[in-house]
């Protein structure tokens, strides 16, 4: 009887040690970080400055603008005017190419005429930023799986046909493994 009880306890211990908590990834777990960009005034480089009516989309996609989702809402970068943004980088390749469009024109309903005065005062201006990096996957756990970290970030500015509104770019963090601080500063 002692042998059976001991065997039962041993099997129970082996079985219980293989169990984990829940297979639900907690909200507090690390996730693949967004690239944090901060915009500054070129004249006073300590002064944060919001680009007006900024829109961001992938190069070659004229209809879909970059979006980020949270639990309760989706933020689309179309005519956005804040001094910092968080953008997703591609995890399936080592490069993300984005158009940053300053003074994006309003979307007009069919038959509606554009406001010509607005276009003359603040013409739309497009610059292309090419972000290159190495994707390094980090295993978190069974429930959360992997997160991607971006190593060796480089940024190349491609000036548009309509001159460049971005005057300078400064990379603050070349390795992107969290989204607590800004990674890139853009001066205009």
KEVEXLUM-216376 format. One record per residue (C-alpha): residue number from 0; residue in three letters; chain; x, y, z. Coordinates in nm, 4 decimals. Layout:
SITE, NUM, Ala, A, X, Y, Z
...
//
This chain:
SITE, 0, Unk, A, 0.0000, 0.0000, 0.0000
SITE, 1, Unk, A, 0.2857, 0.2389, 0.0778
SITE, 2, Unk, A, 0.4345, 0.1694, -0.2632
SITE, 3, Unk, A, 0.1058, 0.2511, -0.4404
SITE, 4, Unk, A, 0.0618, 0.5717, -0.2427
SITE, 5, Unk, A, 0.4189, 0.6775, -0.3131
SITE, 6, Unk, A, 0.3761, 0.6004, -0.6849
SITE, 7, Unk, A, 0.0483, 0.7974, -0.6893
SITE, 8, Unk, A, 0.2132, 1.0979, -0.5241
SITE, 9, Unk, A, 0.5073, 1.0825, -0.7623
SITE, 10, Unk, A, 0.2816, 1.0666, -1.0714
SITE, 11, Unk, A, 0.0682, 1.3538, -0.9383
SITE, 12, Unk, A, 0.3784, 1.5641, -0.8797
SITE, 13, Unk, A, 0.5073, 1.4959, -1.2336
SITE, 14, Unk, A, 0.1654, 1.5770, -1.3823
SITE, 15, Unk, A, 0.1254, 1.9017, -1.1851
SITE, 16, Unk, A, 0.4739, 2.0291, -1.2675
SITE, 17, Unk, A, 0.3887, 2.0211, -1.6393
SITE, 18, Unk, A, 0.0880, 2.2507, -1.5944
SITE, 19, Unk, A, 0.1054, 2.6245, -1.6434
SITE, 20, Unk, A, -0.1175, 2.9056, -1.5311
SITE, 21, Unk, A, -0.3597, 3.0163, -1.7971
SITE, 22, Unk, A, -0.2882, 3.0103, -2.1645
SITE, 23, Unk, A, -0.4028, 3.3707, -2.1905
SITE, 24, Unk, A, -0.1449, 3.6373, -2.2590
SITE, 25, Unk, A, -0.1852, 3.9164, -1.9992
SITE, 26, Unk, A, -0.2208, 4.2746, -2.1180
SITE, 27, Unk, A, 0.0863, 4.3688, -1.9174
SITE, 28, Unk, A, 0.3087, 4.1367, -2.1254
SITE, 29, Unk, A, 0.5701, 4.2794, -2.3602
SITE, 30, Unk, A, 0.4504, 4.3166, -2.7174
SITE, 31, Unk, A, 0.6158, 4.3986, -3.0470
SITE, 32, Unk, A, 0.6958, 4.7677, -3.0002
SITE, 33, Unk, A, 0.5842, 5.0504, -3.2239
SITE, 34, Unk, A, 0.8430, 5.2952, -3.3559
SITE, 35, Unk, A, 0.8008, 5.6216, -3.1634
SITE, 36, Unk, A, 0.8660, 5.9374, -3.3655
SITE, 37, Unk, A, 0.8821, 6.2883, -3.2165
SITE, 38, Unk, A, 0.8589, 6.6032, -3.4263
SITE, 39, Unk, A, 1.0559, 6.9199, -3.3468
SITE, 40, Unk, A, 1.0940, 7.2715, -3.4791
SITE, 41, Unk, A, 1.4069, 7.3039, -3.6981
SITE, 42, Unk, A, 1.4681, 7.6572, -3.5640
SITE, 43, Unk, A, 1.4413, 7.5656, -3.1936
SITE, 44, Unk, A, 1.5324, 7.1981, -3.1739
SITE, 45, Unk, A, 1.4179, 7.1606, -2.8119
SITE, 46, Unk, A, 1.0640, 7.2723, -2.9010
SITE, 47, Unk, A, 0.8201, 6.9950, -2.9921
SITE, 48, Unk, A, 0.6133, 7.0872, -3.2951
SITE, 49, Unk, A, 0.3082, 6.9151, -3.4424
SITE, 50, Unk, A, 0.2997, 6.8774, -3.8202
SITE, 51, Unk, A, -0.0384, 6.9891, -3.9489
SITE, 52, Unk, A, -0.2676, 6.7402, -4.1220
SITE, 53, Unk, A, -0.0024, 6.4679, -4.1399
SITE, 54, Unk, A, -0.0983, 6.1456, -4.3121
SITE, 55, Unk, A, 0.1113, 5.8297, -4.3311
SITE, 56, Unk, A, 0.0754, 5.5434, -4.5765
SITE, 57, Unk, A, 0.2914, 5.2696, -4.7234
SITE, 58, Unk, A, 0.4713, 5.3577, -5.0442
SITE, 59, Unk, A, 0.2660, 5.2367, -5.3399
SITE, 60, Unk, A, -0.0651, 5.2229, -5.1493
SITE, 61, Unk, A, -0.2617, 5.5336, -5.2398
SITE, 62, Unk, A, -0.5764, 5.4431, -5.0492
SITE, 63, Unk, A, -0.4891, 5.2879, -4.7121
SITE, 64, Unk, A, -0.3361, 5.4942, -4.4349
SITE, 65, Unk, A, -0.1302, 5.3509, -4.1477
SITE, 66, Unk, A, -0.3445, 5.2567, -3.8467
SITE, 67, Unk, A, -0.2810, 5.1274, -3.4989
SITE, 68, Unk, A, -0.5372, 4.9447, -3.2890
SITE, 69, Unk, A, -0.5885, 4.9332, -2.9169
SITE, 70, Unk, A, -0.8469, 4.7309, -2.7289
SITE, 71, Unk, A, -1.1231, 4.9837, -2.7755
SITE, 72, Unk, A, -1.0371, 5.1897, -3.0833
SITE, 73, Unk, A, -0.8378, 5.2306, -3.4027
SITE, 74, Unk, A, -0.6247, 5.5364, -3.4764
SITE, 75, Unk, A, -0.5661, 5.6079, -3.8441
SITE, 76, Unk, A, -0.2912, 5.8527, -3.9377
SITE, 77, Unk, A, -0.4936, 6.0661, -4.1779
SITE, 78, Unk, A, -0.4811, 6.4445, -4.1207
SITE, 79, Unk, A, -0.3215, 6.3846, -3.7795
SITE, 80, Unk, A, -0.1742, 6.6801, -3.5884
SITE, 81, Unk, A, 0.0283, 6.5755, -3.2811
SITE, 82, Unk, A, 0.3975, 6.6132, -3.1955
SITE, 83, Unk, A, 0.4576, 6.2394, -3.1543
SITE, 84, Unk, A, 0.3328, 5.9248, -3.3224
SITE, 85, Unk, A, 0.3706, 5.5499, -3.2832
SITE, 86, Unk, A, 0.3915, 5.3538, -3.6068
SITE, 87, Unk, A, 0.4103, 4.9797, -3.6682
SITE, 88, Unk, A, 0.7097, 4.8423, -3.8558
SITE, 89, Unk, A, 0.6847, 4.5366, -4.0786
SITE, 90, Unk, A, 0.7879, 4.2121, -3.9106
SITE, 91, Unk, A, 0.7877, 4.0050, -4.2303
SITE, 92, Unk, A, 1.0791, 4.1951, -4.3859
SITE, 93, Unk, A, 1.3677, 4.4151, -4.2783
SITE, 94, Unk, A, 1.2308, 4.7308, -4.4361
SITE, 95, Unk, A, 0.9275, 4.9570, -4.3984
SITE, 96, Unk, A, 0.8736, 5.2319, -4.6573
SITE, 97, Unk, A, 0.6298, 5.5066, -4.5640
SITE, 98, Unk, A, 0.5056, 5.8276, -4.7219
SITE, 99, Unk, A, 0.4749, 6.1158, -4.4756
SITE, 100, Unk, A, 0.2312, 6.3640, -4.6285
SITE, 101, Unk, A, 0.2166, 6.7110, -4.4740
SITE, 102, Unk, A, -0.0963, 6.9277, -4.5233
SITE, 103, Unk, A, -0.3034, 6.6389, -4.6552
SITE, 104, Unk, A, -0.6070, 6.7632, -4.8435
SITE, 105, Unk, A, -0.9490, 6.6760, -4.7058
SITE, 106, Unk, A, -1.1293, 6.3839, -4.8612
SITE, 107, Unk, A, -1.4060, 6.5317, -5.0720
SITE, 108, Unk, A, -1.7482, 6.3862, -5.1222
SITE, 109, Unk, A, -1.8553, 6.3297, -5.4820
SITE, 110, Unk, A, -1.9447, 6.6611, -5.6471
SITE, 111, Unk, A, -1.7806, 6.8720, -5.3729
SITE, 112, Unk, A, -1.5311, 7.1416, -5.4808
SITE, 113, Unk, A, -1.1936, 7.1694, -5.3054
SITE, 114, Unk, A, -1.1156, 7.4832, -5.1065
SITE, 115, Unk, A, -0.8572, 7.6402, -5.3376
SITE, 116, Unk, A, -0.7402, 7.8979, -5.0796
SITE, 117, Unk, A, -0.6352, 7.6235, -4.8364
SITE, 118, Unk, A, -0.4290, 7.4462, -5.1044
SITE, 119, Unk, A, -0.2397, 7.7658, -5.1993
SITE, 120, Unk, A, -0.1505, 7.8592, -4.8394
SITE, 121, Unk, A, -0.0375, 7.5111, -4.7312
SITE, 122, Unk, A, 0.0315, 7.2877, -5.0291
SITE, 123, Unk, A, 0.0486, 6.9142, -4.9764
SITE, 124, Unk, A, 0.4067, 6.7906, -4.9452
SITE, 125, Unk, A, 0.5241, 6.4272, -4.9459
SITE, 126, Unk, A, 0.8508, 6.2807, -4.8172
SITE, 127, Unk, A, 0.9363, 5.9121, -4.8132
SITE, 128, Unk, A, 1.1088, 5.7559, -4.5131
SITE, 129, Unk, A, 1.2693, 5.4150, -4.5599
SITE, 130, Unk, A, 1.3276, 5.2366, -4.2301
SITE, 131, Unk, A, 1.5678, 4.9407, -4.2447
SITE, 132, Unk, A, 1.6451, 4.7023, -3.9585
SITE, 133, Unk, A, 1.6935, 4.3394, -3.8620
SITE, 134, Unk, A, 1.3952, 4.1625, -3.7066
SITE, 135, Unk, A, 1.4897, 3.9571, -3.4018
SITE, 136, Unk, A, 1.2154, 3.7400, -3.2533
SITE, 137, Unk, A, 1.2078, 3.6905, -2.8769
SITE, 138, Unk, A, 1.0098, 3.4039, -2.7249
SITE, 139, Unk, A, 0.7938, 3.5239, -2.4360
SITE, 140, Unk, A, 0.5925, 3.2179, -2.3315
SITE, 141, Unk, A, 0.3392, 2.9692, -2.4628
SITE, 142, Unk, A, 0.0438, 3.2050, -2.4249
SITE, 143, Unk, A, 0.2065, 3.5176, -2.5700
SITE, 144, Unk, A, 0.4345, 3.3410, -2.8193
SITE, 145, Unk, A, 0.6916, 3.5784, -2.9735
SITE, 146, Unk, A, 0.7525, 3.9492, -2.9943
SITE, 147, Unk, A, 0.9671, 4.1140, -3.2591
SITE, 148, Unk, A, 1.2514, 4.3491, -3.1699
SITE, 149, Unk, A, 1.4075, 4.5726, -3.4344
SITE, 150, Unk, A, 1.7873, 4.5826, -3.4306
SITE, 151, Unk, A, 2.0155, 4.8324, -3.6074
SITE, 152, Unk, A, 1.7506, 5.0841, -3.7168
SITE, 153, Unk, A, 1.8516, 5.3088, -4.0071
SITE, 154, Unk, A, 1.6404, 5.5793, -4.1721
SITE, 155, Unk, A, 1.6801, 5.7098, -4.5249
SITE, 156, Unk, A, 1.4951, 6.0257, -4.6314
SITE, 157, Unk, A, 1.3823, 6.0385, -4.9922
SITE, 158, Unk, A, 1.2806, 6.3887, -5.0862
SITE, 159, Unk, A, 0.9586, 6.4215, -5.2817
SITE, 160, Unk, A, 0.9037, 6.6089, -5.6076
SITE, 161, Unk, A, 0.7483, 6.8939, -5.4108
SITE, 162, Unk, A, 1.0625, 6.9706, -5.2058
SITE, 163, Unk, A, 1.1238, 6.8235, -4.8642
SITE, 164, Unk, A, 0.9386, 6.9357, -4.5562
SITE, 165, Unk, A, 1.1575, 6.7152, -4.3330
SITE, 166, Unk, A, 1.4878, 6.8974, -4.2758
SITE, 167, Unk, A, 1.6734, 6.6546, -4.0482
SITE, 168, Unk, A, 1.6339, 6.3126, -3.8847
SITE, 169, Unk, A, 1.8098, 6.1959, -3.5698
SITE, 170, Unk, A, 1.8006, 5.8332, -3.4553
SITE, 171, Unk, A, 1.7925, 5.8215, -3.0754
SITE, 172, Unk, A, 1.7701, 5.4428, -3.0313
SITE, 173, Unk, A, 1.9005, 5.2001, -3.2939
SITE, 174, Unk, A, 1.7567, 4.8960, -3.1146
SITE, 175, Unk, A, 1.3801, 4.9040, -3.0710
SITE, 176, Unk, A, 1.2703, 4.6662, -2.7940
SITE, 177, Unk, A, 1.0187, 4.8822, -2.6052
SITE, 178, Unk, A, 0.7943, 5.1790, -2.6674
SITE, 179, Unk, A, 0.8617, 5.3800, -2.3532
SITE, 180, Unk, A, 1.0683, 5.6584, -2.5157
SITE, 181, Unk, A, 1.1100, 5.8191, -2.8553
SITE, 182, Unk, A, 1.3319, 5.6334, -3.1004
SITE, 183, Unk, A, 1.3583, 5.8910, -3.3809
SITE, 184, Unk, A, 1.3415, 6.2725, -3.3865
SITE, 185, Unk, A, 1.2236, 6.4514, -3.7007
SITE, 186, Unk, A, 1.2979, 6.8211, -3.7473
SITE, 187, Unk, A, 1.0975, 7.0410, -3.9852
//
